[in-house]
């Protein structure tokens, strides 16, 4: 049971649910202030400030959980198949069903706290209910937009930007992984630009599996993706290595899809390095969170050696020494020169142990 709950509510899913719980709770607090301070209800139901707050703070978490679970399901099963415009249309339809569910919940909560002799139908169409339903729809729409902005900036970064956390550059210990699609030039020539872009799009949609290993997708650069972890999270449970193999296994599992649609089997090689980087907010008219430092350049150069060293996954020896693993084997490749580096860097090839 504990394992099931842990799987159901991993860190990312809990973050989504928490976002909606906070959002809906604040929305209901605002509604309680508007309805309960200096106003008088025209319908049969009389909501003073105290009763509005009680109902709102009860309904906020309930509706937040419902919205969060719906968002998780949509992002996992539908999001990749829809444009943002169509997604918002879907959310509008969802909002209609959501309002119906909310009415049942609100009726139950009101009965629980205060009791009422009016019917559910009368409760649903009480004077002023139309304005409340419109408010609920606008709130759901606004939270959906915020969620999409959060995804574009990277999960958790929107609040950090608002708080000005990245306004002044600061240092962090991080792991970076550079993932590169192999034979990309050949694939682009054979498939054409449109089909090749669709291939890259499908691959990067599948790359979403790495969030299960606490990876942050920092950038997409052409057919290359850059992942990052805070040092502690990347080392924990060997997340930085498991992310690569989980992605590779997902691509292999979807071999038939890629063969049928593109007549190829995409394959990525990766390089990893850990160290101190500077993180800061950059841009005036387009905000972005950027990482700077030699750690990133070294990770990119290590990835660039995968073909010459005939390895699918290379990591720096300094990172390898911080990992305690019984799931992977390491083959020391020696110290090699990297472009732009004064000193040679010791690297290791990684292999996953078969069970």
C-alpha positions, 0 to 999 in steps of 0.5 A: 500500500505504501509503495502504491501511494508513493508511486501515485504521489511522487514528488512531481505529481504532489507538486502539481496537486499542491499547485491546484490546492493552493490556487483553488484555496486562494480563489475561494478566500478571495470569493469569501472576502468579496461575498462576505464583506459589505455585501448582502446575499439576494438568494435563499442561501445567506453566506456571511464572511465566516461561513464563506471562509469555512466553505471555501477553505474546505472546498479549496483542497477538495477541488484542488485535488480533483483539478490536480489529478485531472491535470496529471492525467491530461499531461500524461495521456493527451497533452502531447497530442494537442496544441495549447489552443485545443488543450484550452478548449478541452479544459473549457469542456472539462470546466463545465463538468467540473462545475457540475461536480463542484455543485455537488461538493458545495451542496454536501459541504454546506449541508455538513456545516450548516444544514439546509432544507432546500433541494440540490436543484434549488441550491444549484440555481440560487440567485447569483449562482451564475456569477459564481459559476463564471468565476469558477470557470475563469479561475480554472482557465487562469490556473490552466494558463499558469500551469502552461507557463510553469511548464514552459519555464520549467516546473517550479521556476515560475514562483522562483522568478516571481520571488526574484530568486534568480535576479542576482546570480548565485551558485549551485552544485548540479549535474548536467547531461547532454543527450544527442540524437545519433545519425541526425544528419542522415535522418534529416536528409532521408525523412525531410525537414517536416518528418524529421521535426516530428521524429524529434518531437516524438522523442522529446515527448518520450523524454518526459519519462526522466521526470520520474528520476527527478530530472529537470529538462533545461533546454532543447537545442535542435536534436539535442536535449540538456537535463540537469539535477541538483547534485543531491537529487541526481546522486540519490538512487543513481537518478542521473544514470537511471534517467538515461536508461529509462529513456532508452528503454522507453524508446526500445519499447516503442520500436514498432511505433518509430519503425512504422512512422519513420522507418528508423529506431532513434538512439541517443548518446549522452555525457554527464558531468557534475560541478558548480554552476551559476544560475541567473535570470536573463533576458528583458523581453523574453525571460529565461533561467540560464546556467553558466559555468565550465561544468556545462561545457565539460558535460557537452564535450564529454558527450561529444566523445561518445562516438570516438570512444564507442560508448553510449553513455560517458561520465566524468570520473569525478562524478563516478566517484560520487556514485555508489552503485551496484546497478552499473559498471564503469570502464575507465577510458583514461584522461582525454583532451576536451576542446576548450579545456586546458587539462585532460579530463578522466572519463568512464563508460557506463554500462547497466547490469542486466538482471 
